[in-house]
Amino acid sequence: MFCSKSICLSCLLSSACVFGSESADGAATPQAIRGKWDTIWTSSFSKYTMPYSVHFGLDGKFSWQAPYKDGSAIEIGEGMYLGPVHLASHTNGSWEAHYYGANRFQPDSNNGTNCCCEYVGSKGVGYPTVLADYFVKVVHHSNHRPMEEVCAAYAVMCPTDNLTASVMLAKPFIEMYERPAFVAQEIAWEQRKNLLLRWAWSMAVILPYFFFASWRASFCGSFT
C-alpha cells in the first residue's frame, strides 16, 4: 500500500479510498489517465495556443504537441514514469494518481531534462482532469541521454498527494484536460453562441432603425 499512515488510516476507517500501483489490466498507465486529452488551460497560458494535444500511452510514456501563441514553433514533448503509479480512488468518484517521472521538450535552449513529481486527478465524471508537475531537478544539456539515466540520481519519494506536495514542493506547472470530443462540443457551442450574439447585436441595431423609419413614414404621411 503506497500511502502515509495518516492517509491510510483515514481511508480504512471511512472505506472511502482504494489504493493501487497499477491498472487492473496490468498496464503501467491507470485507465483513468490513458489516452488522448486536450489541454483547455495551463499555468503557462500566455505561451501556448489552446487546446493542444497530450497523449498518455499504456506503457507509462506520454507526449504532447503545443503550438506557441506567437506562432514561432510547435513544442514537441515526451515524458515517462520512472517508478510505480500510486493511485487513490474514492467512493464519491474522485481519484488521484502520482508518480516520479521525467520529461523533456523541443525547442529548449537549455536542452534539458525535467525530473518531477507529477500528480493527475479529477473530482469525477463531468469534471476536468488536472495535472500538477513539481520540478525536483532540471538538468541542463542532458537531452542526448536517456531520461531514466538522467533522473535516477535525483529520485525521491514523492509526497503522498497533491495537497501535501503543494506545501512541501515549489510552485507547480499545471495543465487542465478534457477529452477531445467534449472540447469539440464546447468549441461548437462557443461558435453558436458567438453567432447568436452577433445576430442579437445586429437586431439591436437594425430593428430600432426599422421601426423609427416606419413610424416616421406613417407619422409624416398623416400630414399629407
C-alpha positions as CSV (number, residue, x, y, z in Angstrom):
1,M,0.0,0.0,0.0
2,F,1.5,3.3,-1.1
3,C,0.4,6.0,1.3
4,S,1.2,7.7,4.6
5,K,-0.1,6.2,7.8
6,S,-2.5,9.1,8.4
7,I,-3.9,8.9,4.9
8,C,-4.2,5.1,5.0
9,L,-5.9,5.2,8.5
10,S,-8.5,7.7,7.5
11,C,-9.3,5.7,4.3
12,L,-9.6,2.4,6.2
13,L,-11.9,4.0,8.8
14,S,-14.2,5.6,6.2
15,S,-13.9,3.0,3.4
16,A,-13.5,6.0,1.1
17,C,-10.3,5.0,-0.7
18,V,-8.8,2.2,-2.8
19,F,-5.1,2.3,-3.3
20,G,-3.1,0.6,-6.0
21,S,0.1,0.8,-8.0
22,E,-1.1,-0.4,-11.4
23,S,-4.2,-0.9,-13.6
24,A,-6.4,-3.9,-13.3
25,D,-5.3,-4.9,-16.8
26,G,-1.6,-4.8,-15.9
27,A,-0.8,-1.7,-18.0
28,A,1.6,0.9,-16.5
29,T,-0.8,3.7,-17.0
30,P,-4.1,3.7,-15.0
31,Q,-7.2,3.6,-17.2
32,A,-8.4,7.0,-15.9
33,I,-5.4,8.7,-17.3
34,R,-4.6,6.8,-20.5
35,G,-5.5,8.1,-24.0
36,K,-5.7,11.4,-25.7
37,W,-6.6,14.7,-24.0
38,D,-7.0,18.3,-25.0
39,T,-5.4,20.9,-22.7
40,I,-8.0,23.6,-22.1
41,W,-6.0,25.6,-19.6
42,T,-2.4,25.8,-18.3
43,S,-0.4,27.9,-15.9
44,S,1.6,28.9,-18.9
45,F,-1.5,30.1,-20.7
46,S,0.3,33.1,-22.2
47,K,2.8,30.9,-24.0
48,Y,0.5,28.3,-25.7
49,T,-2.4,28.2,-28.1
50,M,-5.2,26.0,-26.7
51,P,-6.5,23.4,-26.9
52,Y,-3.3,21.4,-27.5
53,S,-3.0,17.7,-27.5
54,V,-1.5,15.4,-24.8
55,H,-1.4,11.6,-25.0
56,F,-0.8,9.1,-22.2
57,G,0.2,5.7,-23.6
58,L,-0.3,2.3,-21.9
59,D,3.4,1.8,-21.3
60,G,3.9,4.7,-18.9
61,K,5.1,7.1,-21.6
62,F,3.3,10.4,-22.6
63,S,3.8,13.1,-25.3
64,W,2.4,16.4,-26.3
65,Q,2.3,18.9,-29.1
66,A,1.7,22.6,-28.1
67,P,1.7,25.5,-30.6
68,Y,3.2,28.7,-29.3
69,K,0.9,31.7,-29.3
70,D,3.4,33.8,-31.2
71,G,3.5,31.2,-34.0
72,S,7.2,30.8,-33.7
73,A,7.2,27.0,-33.1
74,I,5.2,23.9,-32.0
75,E,6.6,22.5,-28.8
76,I,7.1,18.7,-29.1
77,G,7.5,17.0,-25.7
78,E,7.8,13.5,-24.3
79,G,7.8,12.0,-20.8
80,M,7.8,8.8,-18.8
81,Y,7.1,7.3,-15.4
82,L,10.3,6.4,-13.5
83,G,8.5,4.5,-10.8
84,P,5.1,2.9,-9.9
85,V,2.0,5.0,-10.3
86,H,0.3,5.3,-6.9
87,L,-3.5,5.6,-7.4
88,A,-6.1,6.6,-4.9
89,S,-9.8,6.2,-5.9
90,H,-12.7,7.5,-3.7
91,T,-16.3,6.4,-3.4
92,N,-17.5,9.8,-4.5
93,G,-15.9,9.3,-7.9
94,S,-12.8,11.4,-7.4
95,W,-9.4,10.0,-7.9
96,E,-5.7,11.0,-7.9
97,A,-2.5,9.4,-9.1
98,H,1.1,10.4,-8.6
99,Y,4.5,9.2,-9.7
100,Y,8.1,10.2,-10.0
101,G,8.8,10.9,-13.7
102,A,10.8,12.7,-16.3
103,N,10.0,14.9,-19.3
104,R,11.7,17.0,-22.0
105,F,10.7,19.1,-25.0
106,Q,12.0,20.9,-28.0
107,P,12.6,23.7,-28.8
108,D,14.5,24.2,-25.5
109,S,17.5,26.5,-25.3
110,N,18.8,24.5,-22.3
111,N,18.3,21.1,-24.0
112,G,17.3,19.9,-20.6
113,T,15.5,17.1,-18.8
114,N,12.9,17.7,-16.1
115,C,12.8,15.3,-13.2
116,C,9.5,15.7,-11.5
117,C,6.8,14.6,-9.0
118,E,3.6,14.6,-11.0
119,Y,0.0,14.4,-9.8
120,V,-3.0,13.7,-12.0
121,G,-6.6,13.7,-10.7
122,S,-10.2,14.6,-11.1
123,K,-13.3,15.1,-9.0
124,G,-15.0,12.6,-11.2
125,V,-17.3,12.3,-14.2
126,G,-18.1,15.7,-15.8
127,Y,-15.1,17.4,-14.2
128,P,-11.8,18.2,-15.9
129,T,-8.7,16.2,-15.2
130,V,-5.8,18.3,-13.7
131,L,-2.1,17.6,-13.8
132,A,0.3,19.3,-11.4
133,D,4.0,19.0,-12.3
134,Y,6.5,19.7,-9.4
135,F,10.1,20.0,-10.6
136,V,12.6,18.1,-8.4
137,K,15.5,18.9,-10.7
138,V,16.0,20.5,-14.1
139,V,19.2,19.0,-15.7
140,H,20.5,21.2,-18.4
141,H,22.3,19.9,-21.5
142,S,21.1,16.3,-21.0
143,N,18.6,15.6,-23.7
144,H,21.1,13.4,-25.5
145,R,20.9,10.9,-22.6
146,P,18.0,8.5,-21.6
147,M,15.6,10.3,-19.3
148,E,15.7,7.4,-16.8
149,E,19.5,7.7,-16.6
150,V,19.4,11.5,-16.1
151,C,16.8,11.5,-13.4
152,A,18.0,8.4,-11.5
153,A,20.4,10.4,-9.4
154,Y,17.6,12.8,-8.2
155,A,14.9,10.2,-7.5
156,V,12.7,11.0,-4.5
157,M,9.7,9.5,-2.7
158,C,7.1,12.0,-3.9
159,P,4.6,13.3,-1.3
160,T,1.5,11.2,-0.8
161,D,-0.9,13.6,-2.5
162,N,-1.1,16.9,-4.4
163,L,-2.2,18.8,-1.4
164,T,0.9,17.7,0.6
165,A,3.1,18.4,-2.5
166,S,1.8,21.9,-2.8
167,V,3.1,22.6,0.7
168,M,6.4,20.7,0.5
169,L,7.5,21.5,-3.0
170,A,7.9,24.5,-5.3
171,K,5.1,26.0,-7.3
172,P,3.9,23.5,-9.9
173,F,3.3,23.7,-13.7
174,I,-0.4,22.9,-14.2
175,E,-2.5,21.6,-17.1
176,M,-6.2,21.1,-17.2
177,Y,-7.6,18.4,-19.6
178,E,-10.8,17.4,-21.3
179,R,-11.4,14.6,-23.7
180,P,-11.3,15.9,-27.3
181,A,-15.0,15.1,-28.1
182,F,-16.1,17.3,-25.1
183,V,-13.8,20.1,-26.2
184,A,-15.2,19.9,-29.8
185,Q,-18.7,20.2,-28.3
186,E,-17.6,23.2,-26.3
187,I,-16.0,24.9,-29.3
188,A,-19.1,24.2,-31.4
189,W,-21.2,25.8,-28.6
190,E,-18.9,28.8,-28.4
191,Q,-19.2,29.3,-32.2
192,R,-23.0,29.0,-32.0
193,K,-23.1,31.4,-29.0
194,N,-20.9,33.9,-30.9
195,L,-23.2,33.7,-33.9
196,L,-26.3,34.3,-31.7
197,L,-24.6,37.2,-30.1
198,R,-23.7,38.8,-33.4
199,W,-27.3,38.2,-34.6
200,A,-28.7,39.8,-31.4
201,W,-26.4,42.8,-31.8
202,S,-27.4,43.2,-35.4
203,M,-31.1,43.1,-34.5
204,A,-30.5,45.6,-31.7
205,V,-29.0,48.0,-34.2
206,I,-31.3,47.3,-37.2
207,L,-34.8,46.9,-35.6
208,P,-34.9,50.4,-33.8
209,Y,-33.9,52.0,-37.1
210,F,-36.6,50.0,-39.0
211,F,-39.3,50.9,-36.5
212,F,-38.2,54.5,-36.5
213,A,-38.3,54.6,-40.3
214,S,-41.8,53.0,-40.4
215,W,-43.1,55.4,-37.7
216,R,-41.6,58.4,-39.4
217,A,-43.2,57.4,-42.7
218,S,-46.7,56.8,-41.1
219,F,-46.4,60.0,-39.0
220,C,-45.3,62.2,-41.8
221,G,-47.9,60.6,-44.1
222,S,-50.7,61.7,-41.8
223,F,-50.0,65.3,-42.7
224,T,-50.0,64.9,-46.4
